[in-house]
Amino acid sequence: MKTKILPLVLVFSFFAGIIQAQPLVWQKSILSANVNLRGAAVVLAQQAVNFPSAGEVVVHFDGVFIGDNGDRIILAASDQADWGTDNDNIGLLVHDASANRRSFSHTRSYNVVAGADTFYAVGQNYVDEAGSGIASIYGSLSVEFFPASGAAATVNQDIYYNGNLRGSAVNLGSLTLAATEKGKIVVRFDGYVHSDVGDLIVIAANNAVSWGVDDGNVSVEAATTTSLYSPFSHTRIYNVNAGTSNTYYAVGQNYVHTTGSGSAYIYGNLSAEFFPQSVSIPGLKGIAKTGVAMRTNAVALDSVTITAPTDGKVLVTFDGNCSSDVGDRIVLAASDTRNWGTNADNVNVEAPSSAVDGNSFSHTRSYTVTTGTYTYYAVAQNYVETGGSGSASVYGSLTAKFYANAGTSVEEITASQFSLFPNPTSGYINISLAEPSSSLEIKLSDINGRIIKNEKMNSTNLYQLNVAGLEAGMYFVTVNGTVKRIVKE
């Protein structure tokens, strides 16, 4: 049998096309201590990017701020060195002088064209100015890019709601995202709520106009009549099949505590990100831990493991709700170890009162990876301020998403290595060597690292591997330690 081998320049062009069609990510840590936010808006961090094609970006700014009692701090992810009204920012006050820190999460989306662009994390002390105007902000600015021509995609919906949430769950807004192949959709709803004291507001990202218990929602409550603003972030992941249209909802309800009017303003963003199986599979672990002892040592509440098909970055987010005792500061972190680091390597929250003992939180970190399997952790600890019992309950999600490196090929192909064709394939994959070799070991594994086939290639420079019976998705061919990706259609 004679088989035509693709010229090397065409192979490179093929993989360059794959890269342009893949989602990419950039991330900048934010370490802004004792910044004067009074007056004009302040750029806390900026991320310059170079997009390979047109598409859509999701810009996410989360972390923790420490400020003075009486200062409303505006925080925003933006495409400008400033912010806009309503869901173009979140405006928050600390509870009081002793509980002077709050975690936050703000997301915006923008359509972009090929070329250079810059995105910003912005802060300002505006309207309420009873303090010094000085605040410290530690967090992360991330820019996720989804090319218009790729299988991966994102859809975003601005949420602007002003109404009554008493009674049944309310549809605050929805979006629909099509799945071109089997994969997963990551859905996040974040922003802030302005509500009455005495009203517990349940918030959820969900695939129905309802919410689930524990990690199926977050709940927020205004602490005092002067601190009515409550940030929130809630994330879920759903399995989807090829050719399906999937609708997701931002859900709100006033539930359990109902001594206020039941009405609220809710500003935020509902986002859905589709990751096809042929690109990578995000990992999610729902977290529902009640009464966990956190005093002294850091506690790994749970973990998630993903396989990186090539060199790239993993964006890890730990968000949800933490209920704790008054007087206990709870440190929370998304981490690549069972511990946490200082400043931007964690967020920390503190209950304002025994009646309002919960805080929503969000923490994001980015890690550089090479091909292989990695585990990430949701970490918590009661640290520094220890006036309570040291126990807390945490409900939320730990999410890890892989992105190939921007501007690098998925596979480094040289004449001395093997080549694979056709790719994608529906039946056989041809493994071609520049020169015949004897007793080469060939392994085929899935995205979770499980070995499906283990065969020998004897004294030939061309070998056929049958993949016709496999499910559609991404797989990996290893020849004597060199790994390359194939896509089964």
C-alpha positions in Angstrom: 0.0 0.0 0.0 1.4 3.4 -1.0 0.4 6.3 1.2 1.2 10.0 0.4 2.8 11.8 3.3 1.8 15.5 3.7 4.6 17.9 3.1 6.0 19.4 6.3 4.9 23.0 5.4 1.3 21.8 5.0 1.5 20.0 8.4 2.6 23.2 10.0 -0.2 25.1 8.3 -2.7 22.6 9.5 -1.6 22.9 13.1 -1.4 26.7 12.9 -5.1 26.6 11.9 -5.9 24.5 14.9 -4.2 27.0 17.2 -6.2 29.9 15.8 -9.4 28.0 16.4 -8.6 27.2 20.0 -9.5 29.2 23.1 -6.6 31.1 24.8 -6.1 32.7 28.2 -4.0 35.5 29.7 -3.9 36.3 33.4 -2.4 39.0 35.6 -2.1 38.8 39.4 -3.1 42.0 41.3 -1.1 43.2 44.3 -2.3 46.8 45.0 -1.6 47.7 48.6 -2.8 51.0 50.2 -3.9 52.6 46.9 -5.7 55.9 47.1 -8.9 55.4 45.1 -10.4 58.8 45.8 -10.9 60.9 42.7 -10.4 59.5 39.2 -10.6 55.8 38.4 -7.4 53.9 39.1 -6.0 51.1 36.9 -5.0 48.3 39.3 -3.7 46.0 36.5 -3.8 45.8 32.8 -3.4 42.8 30.4 -2.1 43.4 26.9 -3.1 40.6 24.4 -2.7 39.9 20.7 -5.7 38.0 19.3 -5.0 35.6 16.3 -8.5 36.1 14.9 -11.8 37.7 15.6 -13.9 36.3 18.5 -15.2 37.1 21.9 -13.4 37.6 25.2 -14.6 37.0 28.8 -12.7 39.4 31.2 -12.9 38.4 34.8 -11.7 40.4 37.9 -12.0 38.7 41.3 -10.2 38.7 44.6 -10.5 40.6 47.9 -10.5 44.3 48.9 -9.6 45.8 52.3 -11.0 49.2 52.9 -12.3 51.8 55.4 -15.7 51.7 56.9 -17.9 54.2 55.0 -16.0 54.1 51.7 -17.9 52.5 48.7 -15.3 50.9 46.5 -16.0 50.5 42.8 -14.3 47.6 41.1 -14.6 46.6 37.5 -13.2 44.4 34.7 -13.2 46.7 31.7 -11.9 47.3 28.1 -11.3 50.9 29.2 -9.2 52.5 32.0 -12.6 53.3 33.6 -16.0 51.7 34.3 -19.6 52.1 33.4 -22.9 52.1 35.3 -25.1 49.2 36.6 -23.6 45.8 35.6 -20.4 47.5 34.3 -19.0 47.5 37.9 -19.7 46.3 41.4 -19.8 48.9 44.2 -19.2 47.6 47.7 -18.7 48.7 51.3 -17.0 46.8 54.1 -19.2 45.8 57.0 -17.4 47.7 59.7 -14.0 48.6 61.0 -13.4 45.1 62.4 -14.8 43.2 59.4 -13.1 45.4 56.8 -12.5 43.0 53.9 -14.8 41.5 51.2 -14.3 39.1 48.3 -15.8 40.1 44.9 -16.2 38.9 41.3 -16.9 41.0 38.2 -17.2 39.7 34.6 -17.6 41.5 31.3 -17.5 40.2 27.7 -16.5 41.9 24.5 -16.4 41.2 20.8 -12.9 41.6 19.4 -11.0 41.5 16.1 -7.6 40.1 15.3 -4.7 42.2 16.6 -3.6 43.9 19.8 -5.9 44.9 22.6 -5.7 45.7 26.4 -8.1 45.0 29.3 -8.1 46.5 32.7 -8.9 45.9 36.4 -10.2 49.3 37.6 -10.9 50.7 41.1 -12.4 53.9 42.5 -13.8 55.3 45.7 -17.0 56.9 44.6 -20.2 58.4 46.2 -19.7 57.1 49.8 -16.5 58.7 51.1 -16.6 58.6 54.9 -13.2 56.9 55.1 -9.8 57.7 53.8 -10.3 56.5 50.2 -7.4 54.2 50.6 -7.9 50.5 50.0 -5.8 47.3 49.2 -6.9 45.0 46.4 -5.5 41.5 45.9 -6.8 39.3 43.1 -6.6 38.3 39.5 -7.5 39.8 36.0 -8.1 37.0 33.4 -8.8 37.4 29.7 -10.3 34.3 28.1 -10.5 34.3 24.3 -12.9 32.2 22.2 -12.3 32.5 18.4 -15.3 33.0 16.2 -14.2 30.1 13.9 -13.5 27.6 16.6 -15.6 24.8 18.1 -15.2 26.2 21.6 -17.5 29.2 22.2 -18.9 31.5 24.8 -22.2 33.4 25.2 -22.7 36.1 27.8 -25.8 37.9 29.0 -25.9 41.1 31.0 -28.2 40.8 34.1 -30.1 43.9 35.2 -33.0 43.1 37.5 -35.1 45.4 39.7 -38.1 43.6 41.3 -39.6 41.3 43.9 -38.0 38.0 44.6 -40.4 36.8 47.3 -42.2 33.5 46.4 -41.1 31.2 43.6 -37.6 31.4 42.0 -37.3 34.2 39.4 -35.7 34.0 36.0 -33.3 37.0 36.1 -32.0 36.3 32.6 -31.0 33.4 30.3 -28.8 32.5 27.4 -28.5 29.6 24.9 -25.3 28.0 23.7 -25.1 25.3 21.0 -22.7 22.3 21.3 -21.1 21.3 18.0 -19.8 18.1 19.6 -19.7 16.3 22.9 -18.1 18.3 25.7 -18.8 20.5 28.8 -20.3 23.9 29.4 -19.1 26.1 32.3 -21.8 28.5 33.5 -21.0 31.3 35.9 -23.3 34.0 37.3 -21.5 36.8 39.2 -22.1 40.4 40.2 -23.8 42.1 43.2 -27.2 42.4 45.0 -28.7 45.4 46.6 -31.3 44.2 49.0 -33.1 45.0 52.3 -31.7 44.0 55.7 -33.4 40.8 56.8 -33.9 39.4 53.4 -31.7 36.3 52.4 -31.3 36.3 48.6 -30.5 33.0 47.0 -28.6 33.3 43.7 -27.7 30.5 41.2 -26.5 29.7 37.7 -28.6 26.7 36.7 -30.0 24.8 33.7 -33.6 25.4 35.0 -35.5 28.2 36.7 -34.7 26.8 40.1 -31.8 26.1 42.3 -30.3 23.2 44.2 -29.1 23.0 47.8 -25.6 23.4 49.1 -23.3 23.9 46.1 -26.3 24.5 43.9 -26.6 28.1 44.9 -25.0 30.9 46.9 -26.9 33.2 49.4 -26.3 36.8 50.3 -27.7 39.1 52.9 -27.3 42.8 53.6 -25.5 43.3 56.9 -26.7 46.8 57.9 -28.8 49.7 56.5 -25.5 51.4 55.4 -24.0 48.2 53.8 -26.7 46.9 51.5 -24.5 45.7 48.7 -23.6 42.0 48.5 -21.2 40.5 45.9 -21.7 36.9 44.7 -20.3 34.3 42.3 -21.7 30.9 41.4 -20.4 28.3 38.9 -21.7 25.1 37.5 -20.5 22.7 34.8 -22.8 20.6 32.6 -22.2 17.7 30.3 -23.5 18.3 26.7 -23.9 16.2 23.6 -23.2 17.1 19.9 -25.9 18.9 18.1 -27.8 20.1 21.2 -29.0 23.6 22.1 -28.5 24.3 25.8 -30.2 27.1 27.8 -29.0 28.3 31.2 -30.5 30.8 33.7 -29.6 33.3 36.2 -31.9 32.6 39.1 -32.9 34.6 42.2 -35.2 34.1 45.1 -35.9 35.6 48.6 -35.9 32.6 50.8 -35.9 31.7 54.6 -35.1 35.2 55.9 -37.9 37.4 54.7 -38.3 40.3 57.1 -37.5 42.9 54.4 -39.6 43.9 51.4 -38.4 41.0 49.2 -37.3 43.4 46.5 -33.8 43.7 45.2 -31.6 45.2 42.5 -29.3 42.6 40.9 -26.5 43.5 38.5 -24.1 41.0 36.9 -23.1 38.8 34.1 -24.3 35.3 33.1 -21.7 33.5 31.1 -21.6 30.1 29.4 -18.4 28.6 27.9 -18.4 25.5 25.7 -15.3 23.3 25.7 -15.6 20.5 23.2 -14.0 17.2 24.0 -11.6 17.6 21.1 -10.0 20.7 22.8 -9.9 19.8 26.5 -12.2 18.8 29.3 -12.7 21.2 32.2 -12.9 19.8 35.7 -15.4 20.7 38.3 -15.9 19.5 41.9 -19.0 20.7 43.7 -18.1 21.5 47.3 -20.5 21.1 50.3 -18.6 21.0 53.5 -20.4 21.7 56.8 -18.8 22.5 60.1 -15.2 22.0 59.0 -12.5 22.6 61.7 -10.1 25.1 60.1 -8.1 26.3 63.1 -4.3 26.0 62.9 -3.8 24.0 59.7 -4.9 24.6 56.1 -7.7 22.2 55.0 -8.0 20.8 51.4 -11.8 20.8 51.1 -11.7 19.0 47.8 -9.7 18.6 44.6 -10.0 18.3 40.9 -7.7 16.6 38.4 -7.3 17.4 34.7 -5.0 16.3 31.9 -3.2 18.9 29.8 -2.9 17.6 26.2 0.0 20.0 25.5 1.9 23.0 27.0 -0.4 25.7 28.2 -2.2 27.3 31.2 -4.8 26.1 33.6 -7.2 28.7 35.0 -8.5 27.5 38.4 -11.4 29.2 40.2 -12.8 28.5 43.7 -16.1 30.3 44.3 -19.2 30.0 46.4 -20.4 30.8 49.9 -18.7 30.6 53.4 -20.6 30.7 56.7 -18.4 31.2 59.8 -18.4 32.6 63.4 -18.1 36.2 64.2 -14.4 36.9 65.0 -13.0 34.2 62.7 -11.2 35.3 59.5 -11.5 32.5 56.9 -8.8 32.2 54.3 -10.0 30.6 51.0 -7.9 29.7 48.0 -7.7 27.9 44.6 -4.3 26.3 44.7 -2.0 23.8 43.1 -1.0 22.6 46.6 -2.9 21.8 49.8 -2.0 25.2 51.1 -2.2 28.9 50.1 0.1 31.8 49.6 -0.1 35.4 50.7 -1.8 38.4 49.1 -3.2 37.4 45.6 -2.8 33.7 46.5 -6.0 33.8 48.6 -9.1 35.7 49.6 -10.3 36.0 53.1 -13.8 36.8 54.6 -15.3 37.5 58.0 -18.9 37.3 59.2 -20.2 40.8 60.1 -22.7 39.5 62.8 -24.2 36.3 64.2 -27.4 37.0 62.2 -25.5 37.6 58.9 -22.7 35.0 59.1 -22.2 34.2 55.4 -20.0 35.7 52.6 -19.8 34.9 49.0 -16.2 34.6 47.6 -14.3 34.1 44.4 -10.6 33.3 43.9 -8.8 32.6 40.6 -5.3 31.5 39.9 -3.4 30.6 36.7 -0.8 27.9 36.4 1.7 27.2 33.6 1.7 23.5 32.7 3.3 21.1 30.3 1.7 17.9 28.9 0.5 15.8 31.8 -2.0 15.4 34.7 -2.4 18.0 37.4 -4.4 18.3 40.6 -5.8 21.5 42.1 -7.3 22.1 45.5 -9.9 24.2 47.2 -8.2 25.3 50.4 -9.5 26.9 53.6 -8.1 28.0 57.0 -9.0 30.0 60.0 -6.0 32.3 60.4 -4.9 35.5 62.3 -8.4 36.4 63.7 -9.6 33.5 65.8 -12.3 34.8 68.1 -14.9 32.2 67.1 -14.9 28.4 67.1 -12.6 28.0 64.1 -15.2 26.0 62.2 -16.9 27.0 59.0 -19.2 25.7 56.3 -18.3 26.1 52.6 -20.5 25.5 49.6 -19.3 26.2 46.1 -17.4 25.0 43.1 -13.7 24.3 42.2 -13.2 24.7 38.5 -10.1 24.1 36.3 -10.0 25.0 32.6 -7.1 24.2 30.3 -5.9 26.5 27.5 -3.1 25.8 25.0 -0.3 28.4 24.9 -1.0 31.4 22.8 1.1 31.5 19.6 2.6 28.0 20.0 1.7 24.9 18.1 -0.2 22.0 19.6 2.6 19.7 18.5 6.2 20.4 17.7 6.8 18.4 14.4 10.3 17.8 13.1 11.5 15.5 10.3 13.0 13.1 12.9 9.8 12.6 14.7 6.6 10.8 13.6 3.7 12.3 11.9 0.0 11.4 12.1 -2.6 11.6 9.3 -5.4 12.0 8.5 -6.2 14.1 11.6 -9.1 14.4 12.4 -10.0 10.8 11.4 -13.1 8.6 11.5 -11.4 5.2 11.0 -7.6 4.7 10.9 -4.7 6.9 11.9 -1.5 6.5 9.9 1.7 6.8 12.0 4.6 7.7 9.7 8.4 7.8 10.6 11.1 9.4 8.5 13.1 6.2 8.6 12.1 2.5 9.4 12.5 1.5 13.1 12.1 -1.8 14.9 10.2 -2.6 18.1 8.7 0.9 18.7 5.9 0.9 21.3 2.7 2.7 20.4 0.2 3.7 23.0 -3.2 5.3 22.5 -4.7 7.0 25.6 -7.8 9.1 26.2 -8.1 12.6 27.7 -8.1 11.1 31.3 -4.8 9.3 30.7 -6.3 5.8 30.4 -4.4 3.6 28.0 -6.8 2.2 25.3 -4.3 0.5 23.0 -0.7 -0.7 23.4 0.8 -2.1 20.2 4.3 -2.7 18.6 5.5 -1.1 15.4 8.1 -3.5 13.8 10.6 -2.7 11.1 8.5 -0.3 9.1 8.1 3.5 8.7 4.3 3.3 8.4 1.8 1.9 10.8 -2.0 2.0 10.9 -3.9 2.3 14.2 -7.6 1.4 14.1 -9.7 4.0 16.0 -13.0 3.4 14.3 -14.7 2.0 17.4 -13.8 4.9 19.7 -16.2 7.7 20.7 -15.7 11.1 19.1 -13.2 13.2 21.0 -9.6 13.9 21.6 -7.0 11.1 22.1 -3.2 10.9 22.4 -0.7 8.8 20.5 2.6 8.1 22.3 5.6 6.6 20.3 8.6 5.9 22.6 7.8 8.8 24.9 6.8 11.4 22.2 3.1 12.4 22.5 0.8 13.8 19.8 -2.9 14.6 19.7 -5.5 13.1 17.4 -9.2 14.0 17.0 -11.6 11.1 16.4 -14.7 12.3 14.5 
